[in-house]
Amino acid sequence: MEIKGEADKVIDLRGMSCPWAILKAKSQLITMGPGEVLEVLSGDPMMIKDFPKVLGKRGHQLIQTIDRPEYARLYVRRGHNEEHK
């Protein structure tokens, strides 16, 4: 599935490694409303492998990954399972 238009929020985690990058992204998702899209910029190659595993447990969905040589863009749709703050 491709992203149509802009993400609702963008978080730049380049320079931050897992698991801290995953925790920061999860914290950002909690502040968002169900169905909103978060764009995550990450330079840690483990983020592409590990982040989707964490997302599924919370009902969030990785909808697109754009892997570039310097960093990746991950687009995540906020799920309905976590309470919106």
CYANA upper distance limits for C-alpha pairs under 8 A (distance plus 0.5 A):
  1 MET  CA     63 ILE  CA      6.46
  1 MET  CA     64 GLN  CA      6.96
  2 GLU  CA     63 ILE  CA      7.64
  2 GLU  CA     64 GLN  CA      6.71
  3 ILE  CA      7 ALA  CA      8.36
  3 ILE  CA     63 ILE  CA      8.19
  3 ILE  CA     64 GLN  CA      7.65
  3 ILE  CA     75 TYR  CA      8.26
  7 ALA  CA     36 GLU  CA      8.19
  7 ALA  CA     37 VAL  CA      5.60
  7 ALA  CA     38 LEU  CA      6.19
  7 ALA  CA     39 GLU  CA      6.34
  7 ALA  CA     75 TYR  CA      8.14
  8 ASP  CA     36 GLU  CA      6.51
  8 ASP  CA     37 VAL  CA      5.76
  8 ASP  CA     38 LEU  CA      6.48
  8 ASP  CA     39 GLU  CA      8.29
  9 LYS  CA     37 VAL  CA      7.25
  9 LYS  CA     38 LEU  CA      5.49
  9 LYS  CA     39 GLU  CA      6.70
 10 VAL  CA     38 LEU  CA      6.24
 10 VAL  CA     39 GLU  CA      5.10
 10 VAL  CA     40 VAL  CA      6.47
 10 VAL  CA     41 LEU  CA      8.16
 11 ILE  CA     25 ALA  CA      7.69
 11 ILE  CA     28 GLN  CA      8.34
 11 ILE  CA     38 LEU  CA      7.95
 11 ILE  CA     39 GLU  CA      6.81
 11 ILE  CA     40 VAL  CA      5.61
 11 ILE  CA     41 LEU  CA      6.80
 12 ASP  CA     40 VAL  CA      6.61
 12 ASP  CA     41 LEU  CA      5.26
 12 ASP  CA     42 SER  CA      7.20
 13 LEU  CA     21 ALA  CA      6.57
 13 LEU  CA     40 VAL  CA      7.47
 13 LEU  CA     41 LEU  CA      6.02
 13 LEU  CA     42 SER  CA      5.47
 13 LEU  CA     43 GLY  CA      7.76
 14 ARG  CA     41 LEU  CA      6.58
 14 ARG  CA     42 SER  CA      5.02
 14 ARG  CA     43 GLY  CA      5.22
 14 ARG  CA     44 ASP  CA      7.79
 14 ARG  CA     71 TYR  CA      7.65
 15 GLY  CA     42 SER  CA      7.98
 15 GLY  CA     43 GLY  CA      6.76
 15 GLY  CA     44 ASP  CA      8.12
 16 MET  CA     20 TRP  CA      7.25
 16 MET  CA     21 ALA  CA      6.15
 16 MET  CA     42 SER  CA      8.00
 16 MET  CA     43 GLY  CA      7.96
 16 MET  CA     44 ASP  CA      7.72
 17 SER  CA     21 ALA  CA      6.02
 17 SER  CA     43 GLY  CA      8.27
 17 SER  CA     44 ASP  CA      6.10
 18 CYS  CA     22 ILE  CA      6.48
 18 CYS  CA     44 ASP  CA      7.53
 18 CYS  CA     46 MET  CA      7.40
 18 CYS  CA     47 MET  CA      7.04
 19 PRO  CA     23 LEU  CA      6.87
 20 TRP  CA     24 LYS  CA      6.69
 21 ALA  CA     25 ALA  CA      6.71
 21 ALA  CA     42 SER  CA      8.25
 21 ALA  CA     47 MET  CA      8.15
 22 ILE  CA     26 LYS  CA      6.57
 22 ILE  CA     47 MET  CA      7.72
 22 ILE  CA     51 PHE  CA      6.77
 23 LEU  CA     27 SER  CA      6.61
 24 LYS  CA     28 GLN  CA      6.82
 25 ALA  CA     29 LEU  CA      6.79
 25 ALA  CA     40 VAL  CA      7.62
 26 LYS  CA     30 ILE  CA      6.87
 27 SER  CA     31 THR  CA      7.42
 28 GLN  CA     32 MET  CA      7.36
 29 LEU  CA     38 LEU  CA      7.55
 29 LEU  CA     78 ARG  CA      6.76
 30 ILE  CA     82 GLU  CA      7.45
 30 ILE  CA     83 GLU  CA      7.70
 30 ILE  CA     84 HIS  CA      6.41
 30 ILE  CA     85 LYS  CA      7.12
 31 THR  CA     84 HIS  CA      6.63
 31 THR  CA     85 LYS  CA      5.99
 32 MET  CA     36 GLU  CA      7.03
 32 MET  CA     78 ARG  CA      7.56
 32 MET  CA     84 HIS  CA      7.10
 32 MET  CA     85 LYS  CA      8.21
 33 GLY  CA     78 ARG  CA      7.35
 33 GLY  CA     84 HIS  CA      6.59
 34 PRO  CA     77 ARG  CA      8.31
 34 PRO  CA     78 ARG  CA      5.58
 34 PRO  CA     79 GLY  CA      5.84
 34 PRO  CA     80 HIS  CA      5.77
 34 PRO  CA     84 HIS  CA      8.07
 35 GLY  CA     77 ARG  CA      6.11
 35 GLY  CA     78 ARG  CA      5.49
 35 GLY  CA     79 GLY  CA      6.66
 35 GLY  CA     80 HIS  CA      8.07
 36 GLU  CA     77 ARG  CA      6.13
 36 GLU  CA     78 ARG  CA      5.89
 37 VAL  CA     75 TYR  CA      7.01
 37 VAL  CA     76 VAL  CA      5.92
 37 VAL  CA     77 ARG  CA      4.96
 37 VAL  CA     78 ARG  CA      6.65
 38 LEU  CA     75 TYR  CA      6.19
 38 LEU  CA     76 VAL  CA      5.66
 38 LEU  CA     77 ARG  CA      6.96
 38 LEU  CA     78 ARG  CA      7.94
 39 GLU  CA     73 ARG  CA      7.04
 39 GLU  CA     74 LEU  CA      6.18
 39 GLU  CA     75 TYR  CA      5.12
 39 GLU  CA     76 VAL  CA      6.99
 40 VAL  CA     72 ALA  CA      8.41
 40 VAL  CA     73 ARG  CA      6.08
 40 VAL  CA     74 LEU  CA      5.51
 40 VAL  CA     75 TYR  CA      6.83
 40 VAL  CA     76 VAL  CA      8.30
 41 LEU  CA     71 TYR  CA      7.24
 41 LEU  CA     72 ALA  CA      6.26
 41 LEU  CA     73 ARG  CA      5.29
 41 LEU  CA     74 LEU  CA      7.07
 42 SER  CA     47 MET  CA      7.47
 42 SER  CA     71 TYR  CA      5.93
 42 SER  CA     72 ALA  CA      5.84
 42 SER  CA     73 ARG  CA      7.14
 42 SER  CA     74 LEU  CA      8.43
 43 GLY  CA     70 GLU  CA      6.84
 43 GLY  CA     71 TYR  CA      4.67
 43 GLY  CA     72 ALA  CA      6.74
 44 ASP  CA     48 ILE  CA      8.42
 44 ASP  CA     71 TYR  CA      7.76
 45 PRO  CA     49 LYS  CA      7.82
 45 PRO  CA     71 TYR  CA      8.38
 45 PRO  CA     72 ALA  CA      8.37
 46 MET  CA     50 ASP  CA      6.38
 46 MET  CA     51 PHE  CA      8.42
 47 MET  CA     51 PHE  CA      5.73
 48 ILE  CA     52 PRO  CA      7.56
 48 ILE  CA     65 THR  CA      8.31
 48 ILE  CA     72 ALA  CA      8.21
 48 ILE  CA     74 LEU  CA      8.19
 49 LYS  CA     53 LYS  CA      8.15
 50 ASP  CA     54 VAL  CA      7.30
 51 PHE  CA     55 LEU  CA      6.74
 52 PRO  CA     56 GLY  CA      6.83
 52 PRO  CA     61 GLN  CA      7.99
 52 PRO  CA     62 LEU  CA      6.69
 53 LYS  CA     57 LYS  CA      7.47
 54 VAL  CA     58 ARG  CA      7.51
 55 LEU  CA     59 GLY  CA      6.82
 55 LEU  CA     60 HIS  CA      5.42
 55 LEU  CA     61 GLN  CA      6.69
 55 LEU  CA     62 LEU  CA      7.79
 56 GLY  CA     60 HIS  CA      6.15
 56 GLY  CA     61 GLN  CA      6.88
 58 ARG  CA     79 GLY  CA      7.55
 58 ARG  CA     81 ASN  CA      6.52
 58 ARG  CA     82 GLU  CA      7.08
 59 GLY  CA     78 ARG  CA      8.06
 59 GLY  CA     79 GLY  CA      5.20
 59 GLY  CA     80 HIS  CA      6.92
 59 GLY  CA     81 ASN  CA      5.99
 59 GLY  CA     82 GLU  CA      8.17
 60 HIS  CA     76 VAL  CA      7.28
 60 HIS  CA     77 ARG  CA      6.29
 60 HIS  CA     78 ARG  CA      5.41
 60 HIS  CA     79 GLY  CA      4.63
 60 HIS  CA     80 HIS  CA      8.09
 60 HIS  CA     81 ASN  CA      8.47
 61 GLN  CA     76 VAL  CA      5.99
 61 GLN  CA     77 ARG  CA      5.67
 61 GLN  CA     78 ARG  CA      7.28
 61 GLN  CA     79 GLY  CA      7.33
 62 LEU  CA     74 LEU  CA      7.56
 62 LEU  CA     75 TYR  CA      6.39
 62 LEU  CA     76 VAL  CA      4.95
 62 LEU  CA     77 ARG  CA      6.92
 63 ILE  CA     74 LEU  CA      8.32
 63 ILE  CA     75 TYR  CA      6.15
 63 ILE  CA     76 VAL  CA      6.19
 63 ILE  CA     77 ARG  CA      7.18
 64 GLN  CA     74 LEU  CA      6.45
 64 GLN  CA     75 TYR  CA      5.63
 64 GLN  CA     76 VAL  CA      7.83
 65 THR  CA     72 ALA  CA      7.44
 65 THR  CA     73 ARG  CA      6.17
 65 THR  CA     74 LEU  CA      5.05
 65 THR  CA     75 TYR  CA      6.81
 66 ILE  CA     72 ALA  CA      6.10
 66 ILE  CA     73 ARG  CA      5.52
 66 ILE  CA     74 LEU  CA      6.99
 67 ASP  CA     71 TYR  CA      7.05
 67 ASP  CA     72 ALA  CA      4.89
 67 ASP  CA     73 ARG  CA      6.94
 68 ARG  CA     72 ALA  CA      5.96
 68 ARG  CA     73 ARG  CA      8.44
